[in-house]
Amino acid sequence: GASALQTHSPTRRGDPPVSLFRTSFPATFSGKMAKYFGDIAKGVKDVLTGGLSYDNKLTITAKAGRSVGLKGDVALKGADVTAGTTATYTVDKDVSAELTVNESGAFKSSVTHGGLLDGLKTTVSGEPLNVNKTLKVANTFLVGDLGLKADVGGLLATPKVDASACYALHDGLQVGVEATVCSAKGVTGYAVGVQAKVDDVTAALLVGDKMDSVKISAVSKLGCGVTGAAEAQYKVRNGDLRLTAGASGKMHNGHAAKVVVSSTGCVSSSYSGELAKGVAATVCLQVDQQVRGRGGRGRGTWGLQSQAIGSWWM
């Protein structure tokens, strides 16, 4: 994302020739082992979908003192305008609280505690004026090679549990499972996944949607600081097959570029960079052949996201 952009010193005289892209591997690729089920195939998702948004959005973040963080954003989604302000207060390394208010005046608050048990982090969230329907408790627990997540929503209404587990069999190989259980409908969804890393290639298999969706993917270094990823998704019931491939990388000036192509005729791209100290912007463009515009041509969509970062001390 734009917040991860870095600046780099120009090449000095006498240095060997360099390519347009950095030779170090960009942050979009995660060579680390999957800690939780959601981390399986995360490197592929970062390349193919990460940072792609077609809403026009402005975000301003700031820090007041050492404990208070502030963020405000305004987004234009078609003809709709949304806005929100979030304040975060860090009590210590284990405890933090957050309060968010949107354009309609609805409040949402959360408290996170990471010191109840070694490896356990618990977050309690909800809307104070609608606590009966919105109260939620989210837990993550990492112990050894096992990562667990359990989110319990609708505690005071219709409880629903989203639970997952991921286990590292050995270095470079992880397996995981997730399920959703509702007190009113029983098991409403489940999925299994496996990820393996060999040298610079990380491959993953995900079977979800009650075993109706099969995804096979891989992400790898392509050299010169460029990351490539590909994914094949097959729907068992209707026999639909969709192929997606993309590449992303960072240039020496800290700017980042991405291109993603789908077998459905959809091409997505993004370009992001720092405009000035503390001010970054991302431009995304998409042309989809399945969405027809005038003259029967594929219609394009675009979005601009900008971010300003500042700080002051109280």
C-alpha positions as a Markdown table, in Angstrom:
| # | Residue | x | y | z |
|---|---|---|---|---|
| 1 | Gly | 0.0 | 0.0 | 0.0 |
| 2 | Ala | 0.9 | 3.6 | -0.2 |
| 3 | Ser | 1.9 | 3.7 | 3.5 |
| 4 | Ala | 4.7 | 1.2 | 2.8 |
| 5 | Leu | 6.4 | 3.3 | 0.2 |
| 6 | Gln | 10.0 | 4.1 | 0.8 |
| 7 | Thr | 12.5 | 6.6 | -0.7 |
| 8 | His | 15.8 | 5.6 | -2.1 |
| 9 | Ser | 19.1 | 7.4 | -2.6 |
| 10 | Pro | 20.1 | 8.0 | -6.2 |
| 11 | Thr | 22.8 | 5.8 | -7.8 |
| 12 | Arg | 26.3 | 7.1 | -7.0 |
| 13 | Arg | 29.0 | 7.6 | -9.7 |
| 14 | Gly | 30.9 | 4.4 | -10.1 |
| 15 | Asp | 28.1 | 2.2 | -9.1 |
| 16 | Pro | 27.3 | -0.7 | -11.5 |
| 17 | Pro | 24.3 | -0.2 | -13.9 |
| 18 | Val | 20.9 | -1.0 | -12.2 |
| 19 | Ser | 17.5 | -2.0 | -13.6 |
| 20 | Leu | 14.4 | 0.1 | -13.4 |
| 21 | Phe | 13.0 | -2.0 | -10.5 |
| 22 | Arg | 14.7 | -2.6 | -7.2 |
| 23 | Thr | 16.6 | -5.8 | -6.9 |
| 24 | Ser | 15.3 | -6.4 | -3.4 |
| 25 | Phe | 12.0 | -8.3 | -3.1 |
| 26 | Pro | 9.0 | -6.0 | -2.8 |
| 27 | Ala | 6.8 | -6.0 | 0.3 |
| 28 | Thr | 3.9 | -7.5 | -1.6 |
| 29 | Phe | 5.4 | -10.9 | -1.4 |
| 30 | Ser | 5.4 | -12.8 | 1.8 |
| 31 | Gly | 8.0 | -15.6 | 2.0 |
| 32 | Lys | 7.2 | -16.2 | 5.6 |
| 33 | Met | 5.2 | -19.3 | 6.7 |
| 34 | Ala | 1.4 | -18.9 | 7.0 |
| 35 | Lys | 0.6 | -18.3 | 10.7 |
| 36 | Tyr | -3.2 | -18.4 | 10.3 |
| 37 | Phe | -5.6 | -19.9 | 7.8 |
| 38 | Gly | -6.1 | -16.5 | 6.1 |
| 39 | Asp | -2.4 | -16.3 | 5.4 |
| 40 | Ile | -2.5 | -19.3 | 3.0 |
| 41 | Ala | -2.1 | -17.9 | -0.5 |
| 42 | Lys | -1.7 | -14.4 | 0.9 |
| 43 | Gly | 1.2 | -13.6 | -1.3 |
| 44 | Val | -0.9 | -14.4 | -4.4 |
| 45 | Lys | -3.8 | -12.2 | -3.1 |
| 46 | Asp | -1.4 | -9.4 | -2.4 |
| 47 | Val | -0.3 | -9.3 | -6.0 |
| 48 | Leu | -3.7 | -10.0 | -7.7 |
| 49 | Thr | -6.0 | -8.0 | -5.6 |
| 50 | Gly | -4.0 | -6.0 | -3.0 |
| 51 | Gly | -4.3 | -2.3 | -3.2 |
| 52 | Leu | -6.8 | -2.3 | -6.1 |
| 53 | Ser | -9.7 | 0.0 | -5.4 |
| 54 | Tyr | -11.9 | 2.0 | -7.8 |
| 55 | Asp | -13.4 | 4.4 | -5.2 |
| 56 | Asn | -12.0 | 7.9 | -5.0 |
| 57 | Lys | -10.7 | 8.2 | -1.5 |
| 58 | Leu | -8.7 | 10.6 | 0.6 |
| 59 | Thr | -7.2 | 9.5 | 3.9 |
| 60 | Ile | -5.4 | 11.7 | 6.5 |
| 61 | Thr | -3.6 | 10.1 | 9.4 |
| 62 | Ala | -1.8 | 11.8 | 12.3 |
| 63 | Lys | -0.3 | 11.0 | 15.7 |
| 64 | Ala | -1.0 | 13.1 | 18.7 |
| 65 | Gly | 1.6 | 12.3 | 21.4 |
| 66 | Arg | 2.9 | 8.8 | 21.9 |
| 67 | Ser | -0.4 | 7.1 | 22.6 |
| 68 | Val | -3.1 | 8.6 | 20.3 |
| 69 | Gly | -3.5 | 8.0 | 16.6 |
| 70 | Leu | -6.1 | 9.7 | 14.4 |
| 71 | Lys | -7.4 | 8.8 | 11.0 |
| 72 | Gly | -10.0 | 10.5 | 8.8 |
| 73 | Asp | -11.2 | 9.4 | 5.4 |
| 74 | Val | -13.7 | 10.5 | 2.7 |
| 75 | Ala | -14.6 | 8.1 | -0.1 |
| 76 | Leu | -16.7 | 8.6 | -3.3 |
| 77 | Lys | -18.4 | 5.4 | -4.3 |
| 78 | Gly | -20.3 | 6.1 | -7.5 |
| 79 | Ala | -22.8 | 8.7 | -6.4 |
| 80 | Asp | -22.5 | 7.9 | -2.7 |
| 81 | Val | -20.1 | 9.7 | -0.3 |
| 82 | Thr | -18.9 | 8.0 | 2.9 |
| 83 | Ala | -16.7 | 9.4 | 5.6 |
| 84 | Gly | -15.3 | 8.3 | 8.9 |
| 85 | Thr | -13.0 | 9.3 | 11.7 |
| 86 | Thr | -11.1 | 6.9 | 13.9 |
| 87 | Ala | -9.2 | 7.6 | 17.1 |
| 88 | Thr | -6.9 | 5.0 | 18.6 |
| 89 | Tyr | -5.5 | 5.1 | 22.1 |
| 90 | Thr | -2.6 | 2.8 | 23.1 |
| 91 | Val | -2.5 | 2.1 | 26.9 |
| 92 | Asp | 0.6 | -0.1 | 26.7 |
| 93 | Lys | 2.1 | -2.8 | 24.5 |
| 94 | Asp | -0.8 | -5.2 | 25.3 |
| 95 | Val | -3.9 | -2.9 | 25.6 |
| 96 | Ser | -5.4 | -0.5 | 23.1 |
| 97 | Ala | -8.8 | 1.1 | 22.4 |
| 98 | Glu | -10.4 | 2.4 | 19.2 |
| 99 | Leu | -13.4 | 4.6 | 18.5 |
| 100 | Thr | -14.8 | 5.2 | 15.0 |
| 101 | Val | -17.7 | 7.5 | 13.9 |
| 102 | Asn | -19.1 | 7.5 | 10.3 |
| 103 | Glu | -20.9 | 10.2 | 8.3 |
| 104 | Ser | -24.3 | 9.2 | 9.7 |
| 105 | Gly | -23.1 | 9.6 | 13.3 |
| 106 | Ala | -22.9 | 5.9 | 14.1 |
| 107 | Phe | -20.3 | 5.0 | 16.6 |
| 108 | Lys | -18.2 | 1.8 | 16.8 |
| 109 | Ser | -15.7 | 1.0 | 19.5 |
| 110 | Ser | -13.3 | -1.8 | 20.3 |
| 111 | Val | -10.8 | -2.8 | 23.0 |
| 112 | Thr | -7.9 | -5.1 | 22.3 |
| 113 | His | -5.9 | -7.0 | 25.0 |
| 114 | Gly | -2.9 | -9.0 | 24.1 |
| 115 | Gly | -1.6 | -9.9 | 27.5 |
| 116 | Leu | -4.3 | -12.3 | 28.9 |
| 117 | Leu | -2.3 | -15.3 | 27.9 |
| 118 | Asp | 1.0 | -15.7 | 26.0 |
| 119 | Gly | 0.2 | -15.8 | 22.3 |
| 120 | Leu | -3.5 | -14.8 | 22.8 |
| 121 | Lys | -5.0 | -11.5 | 21.5 |
| 122 | Thr | -8.6 | -10.7 | 22.2 |
| 123 | Thr | -10.7 | -7.9 | 20.7 |
| 124 | Val | -14.2 | -6.9 | 21.9 |
| 125 | Ser | -16.0 | -4.6 | 19.5 |
| 126 | Gly | -19.5 | -3.3 | 18.8 |
| 127 | Glu | -21.7 | -0.2 | 18.4 |
| 128 | Pro | -22.7 | 1.2 | 21.8 |
| 129 | Leu | -26.1 | 2.2 | 20.6 |
| 130 | Asn | -26.8 | -1.2 | 19.0 |
| 131 | Val | -24.8 | -3.5 | 21.2 |
| 132 | Asn | -27.4 | -6.3 | 21.0 |
| 133 | Lys | -26.8 | -6.9 | 17.3 |
| 134 | Thr | -23.2 | -5.8 | 16.9 |
| 135 | Leu | -21.3 | -7.2 | 20.0 |
| 136 | Lys | -18.4 | -9.3 | 18.8 |
| 137 | Val | -15.4 | -11.1 | 20.4 |
| 138 | Ala | -12.4 | -11.9 | 18.1 |
| 139 | Asn | -9.6 | -14.1 | 19.3 |
| 140 | Thr | -6.2 | -15.1 | 17.8 |
| 141 | Phe | -4.0 | -17.6 | 19.4 |
| 142 | Leu | -0.5 | -18.5 | 18.3 |
| 143 | Val | 1.3 | -21.3 | 20.1 |
| 144 | Gly | 4.3 | -23.0 | 18.5 |
| 145 | Asp | 3.4 | -24.1 | 15.0 |
| 146 | Leu | -0.3 | -23.8 | 15.5 |
| 147 | Gly | -2.3 | -20.6 | 14.8 |
| 148 | Leu | -6.0 | -20.4 | 15.8 |
| 149 | Lys | -8.7 | -17.8 | 15.2 |
| 150 | Ala | -12.2 | -17.7 | 16.6 |
| 151 | Asp | -14.6 | -14.8 | 16.0 |
| 152 | Val | -17.9 | -14.9 | 17.8 |
| 153 | Gly | -20.5 | -12.4 | 16.6 |
| 154 | Gly | -24.2 | -11.8 | 17.5 |
| 155 | Leu | -23.5 | -12.7 | 21.1 |
| 156 | Leu | -26.7 | -11.1 | 22.3 |
| 157 | Ala | -28.8 | -12.0 | 19.3 |
| 158 | Thr | -28.0 | -15.0 | 17.0 |
| 159 | Pro | -24.5 | -16.2 | 17.8 |
| 160 | Lys | -22.2 | -17.1 | 14.9 |
| 161 | Val | -18.7 | -18.5 | 15.1 |
| 162 | Asp | -16.0 | -18.2 | 12.5 |
| 163 | Ala | -13.2 | -20.5 | 13.5 |
| 164 | Ser | -10.0 | -21.6 | 11.8 |
| 165 | Ala | -6.7 | -23.4 | 12.4 |
| 166 | Cys | -3.4 | -23.5 | 10.6 |
| 167 | Tyr | -0.6 | -25.9 | 11.4 |
| 168 | Ala | 3.0 | -25.8 | 10.1 |
| 169 | Leu | 4.0 | -29.4 | 9.5 |
| 170 | His | 7.6 | -28.4 | 8.9 |
| 171 | Asp | 9.5 | -25.5 | 7.4 |
| 172 | Gly | 7.7 | -24.4 | 4.2 |
| 173 | Leu | 4.6 | -26.6 | 4.5 |
| 174 | Gln | 1.3 | -25.5 | 6.2 |
| 175 | Val | -2.2 | -27.0 | 6.3 |
| 176 | Gly | -5.4 | -25.3 | 7.5 |
| 177 | Val | -9.1 | -25.5 | 7.9 |
| 178 | Glu | -11.9 | -23.0 | 8.6 |
| 179 | Ala | -15.6 | -23.3 | 9.3 |
| 180 | Thr | -18.6 | -21.0 | 10.1 |
| 181 | Val | -21.2 | -22.2 | 12.5 |
| 182 | Cys | -24.5 | -20.3 | 13.2 |
| 183 | Ser | -26.7 | -21.1 | 16.1 |
| 184 | Ala | -29.8 | -20.8 | 13.9 |
| 185 | Lys | -28.5 | -22.6 | 10.7 |
| 186 | Gly | -25.7 | -24.9 | 11.9 |
| 187 | Val | -22.6 | -25.2 | 9.7 |
| 188 | Thr | -22.9 | -22.6 | 6.9 |
| 189 | Gly | -19.5 | -22.8 | 5.3 |
| 190 | Tyr | -16.1 | -24.6 | 5.5 |
| 191 | Ala | -12.8 | -24.7 | 3.7 |
| 192 | Val | -9.5 | -26.5 | 3.7 |
| 193 | Gly | -6.1 | -25.3 | 2.5 |
| 194 | Val | -2.4 | -26.2 | 2.1 |
| 195 | Gln | 0.6 | -24.1 | 1.2 |
| 196 | Ala | 4.1 | -25.1 | 0.3 |
| 197 | Lys | 7.3 | -23.1 | -0.3 |
| 198 | Val | 10.1 | -24.4 | -2.4 |
| 199 | Asp | 13.0 | -22.0 | -3.1 |
| 200 | Asp | 11.4 | -18.8 | -4.4 |
| 201 | Val | 8.0 | -20.3 | -5.3 |
| 202 | Thr | 5.1 | -20.5 | -2.9 |
| 203 | Ala | 2.2 | -22.6 | -4.1 |
| 204 | Ala | -1.2 | -23.1 | -2.4 |
| 205 | Leu | -4.4 | -25.1 | -2.8 |
| 206 | Leu | -7.7 | -23.8 | -1.3 |
| 207 | Val | -11.0 | -25.7 | -1.4 |
| 208 | Gly | -13.9 | -23.7 | -0.1 |
| 209 | Asp | -17.6 | -22.8 | -0.5 |
| 210 | Lys | -18.5 | -26.2 | 0.9 |
| 211 | Met | -16.1 | -27.8 | -1.5 |
| 212 | Asp | -17.6 | -26.1 | -4.5 |
| 213 | Ser | -14.6 | -23.8 | -5.2 |
| 214 | Val | -11.1 | -25.0 | -5.9 |
| 215 | Lys | -8.2 | -22.5 | -6.2 |
| 216 | Ile | -4.7 | -23.4 | -7.2 |
| 217 | Ser | -2.2 | -20.6 | -7.1 |
| 218 | Ala | 1.5 | -19.7 | -7.0 |
| 219 | Val | 3.7 | -16.6 | -6.4 |
| 220 | Ser | 7.3 | -16.2 | -7.1 |
| 221 | Lys | 10.2 | -13.8 | -7.6 |
| 222 | Leu | 10.7 | -13.0 | -11.2 |
| 223 | Gly | 13.9 | -11.1 | -10.8 |
| 224 | Cys | 14.8 | -7.3 | -10.7 |
| 225 | Gly | 12.4 | -6.8 | -7.8 |
| 226 | Val | 9.3 | -8.0 | -9.7 |
| 227 | Thr | 6.9 | -10.5 | -8.1 |
| 228 | Gly | 4.6 | -12.6 | -10.3 |
| 229 | Ala | 1.5 | -14.5 | -9.3 |
| 230 | Ala | -1.1 | -16.8 | -11.0 |
| 231 | Glu | -4.3 | -18.4 | -9.9 |
| 232 | Ala | -6.8 | -20.9 | -11.4 |
| 233 | Gln | -10.2 | -21.0 | -9.8 |
| 234 | Tyr | -12.7 | -23.8 | -10.7 |
| 235 | Lys | -16.3 | -24.0 | -9.7 |
| 236 | Val | -17.4 | -27.6 | -9.4 |
| 237 | Arg | -21.1 | -27.2 | -9.8 |
| 238 | Asn | -21.2 | -25.1 | -13.0 |
| 239 | Gly | -17.8 | -26.1 | -14.4 |
| 240 | Asp | -16.6 | -22.5 | -14.6 |
| 241 | Leu | -12.8 | -22.0 | -14.8 |
| 242 | Arg | -11.2 | -18.6 | -14.3 |
| 243 | Leu | -7.5 | -17.8 | -14.8 |
| 244 | Thr | -5.8 | -14.8 | -13.3 |
| 245 | Ala | -2.1 | -13.6 | -13.6 |
| 246 | Gly | -0.3 | -10.5 | -12.5 |
| 247 | Ala | 2.9 | -8.9 | -11.6 |
| 248 | Ser | 4.0 | -6.1 | -9.3 |
| 249 | Gly | 7.2 | -4.4 | -8.3 |
| 250 | Lys | 8.8 | -1.3 | -6.9 |
| 251 | Met | 11.0 | 1.1 | -8.8 |
| 252 | His | 14.1 | 2.8 | -7.5 |
| 253 | Asn | 12.2 | 6.0 | -6.8 |
| 254 | Gly | 10.0 | 4.1 | -4.4 |
| 255 | His | 7.0 | 4.1 | -6.7 |
| 256 | Ala | 5.1 | 0.8 | -7.2 |
| 257 | Ala | 3.3 | -0.6 | -10.2 |
| 258 | Lys | 1.0 | -3.5 | -10.8 |
| 259 | Val | -0.8 | -5.2 | -13.7 |
| 260 | Val | -3.4 | -8.0 | -13.4 |
| 261 | Val | -5.0 | -9.9 | -16.3 |
| 262 | Ser | -8.0 | -12.2 | -16.1 |
| 263 | Ser | -9.3 | -14.8 | -18.5 |
| 264 | Thr | -12.7 | -13.0 | -18.3 |
| 265 | Gly | -11.2 | -10.1 | -20.3 |
| 266 | Cys | -10.6 | -7.9 | -17.3 |
| 267 | Val | -7.3 | -5.9 | -17.0 |
| 268 | Ser | -6.5 | -4.1 | -13.8 |
| 269 | Ser | -3.5 | -1.9 | -13.0 |
| 270 | Ser | -2.3 | 0.5 | -10.4 |
| 271 | Tyr | 0.5 | 3.0 | -9.9 |
| 272 | Ser | 1.4 | 4.5 | -6.5 |
| 273 | Gly | 4.1 | 6.8 | -5.2 |
| 274 | Glu | 5.0 | 9.5 | -2.8 |
| 275 | Leu | 4.1 | 13.0 | -4.2 |
| 276 | Ala | 5.8 | 14.9 | -1.4 |
| 277 | Lys | 7.0 | 14.2 | 2.1 |
| 278 | Gly | 4.1 | 12.6 | 3.9 |
| 279 | Val | 1.8 | 12.7 | 0.9 |
| 280 | Ala | 1.2 | 9.6 | -1.2 |
| 281 | Ala | -1.2 | 8.7 | -4.0 |
| 282 | Thr | -2.4 | 5.6 | -5.8 |
| 283 | Val | -4.2 | 5.5 | -9.2 |
| 284 | Cys | -6.1 | 2.3 | -10.2 |
| 285 | Leu | -7.5 | 1.6 | -13.7 |
| 286 | Gln | -9.6 | -1.3 | -14.8 |
| 287 | Val | -11.1 | -2.3 | -18.2 |
| 288 | Asp | -13.6 | -5.2 | -18.1 |
| 289 | Gln | -14.8 | -6.7 | -21.4 |
| 290 | Gln | -17.8 | -8.2 | -19.6 |
| 291 | Val | -19.1 | -4.7 | -18.7 |
| 292 | Arg | -20.1 | -3.1 | -22.0 |
| 293 | Gly | -20.1 | 0.6 | -22.5 |
| 294 | Arg | -21.0 | 2.7 | -25.6 |
| 295 | Gly | -20.3 | 1.0 | -28.9 |
| 296 | Gly | -20.2 | -2.4 | -27.3 |
| 297 | Arg | -16.7 | -1.9 | -26.0 |
| 298 | Gly | -15.4 | -3.0 | -22.6 |
| 299 | Arg | -16.0 | -0.2 | -20.0 |
| 300 | Gly | -13.2 | 1.2 | -18.0 |
| 301 | Thr | -13.3 | 2.3 | -14.3 |
| 302 | Trp | -10.8 | 4.1 | -12.3 |
| 303 | Gly | -10.1 | 5.3 | -8.8 |
| 304 | Leu | -7.7 | 7.7 | -7.0 |
| 305 | Gln | -6.6 | 7.1 | -3.5 |
| 306 | Ser | -4.5 | 9.7 | -1.7 |
| 307 | Gln | -3.0 | 9.6 | 1.8 |
| 308 | Ala | -1.5 | 12.4 | 3.9 |
| 309 | Ile | 0.5 | 11.5 | 7.1 |
| 310 | Gly | 1.3 | 14.0 | 9.8 |
| 311 | Ser | 2.1 | 14.2 | 13.5 |
| 312 | Trp | 2.0 | 16.5 | 16.4 |
| 313 | Trp | 2.8 | 16.2 | 20.0 |
| 314 | Met | 0.6 | 17.0 | 22.9 |
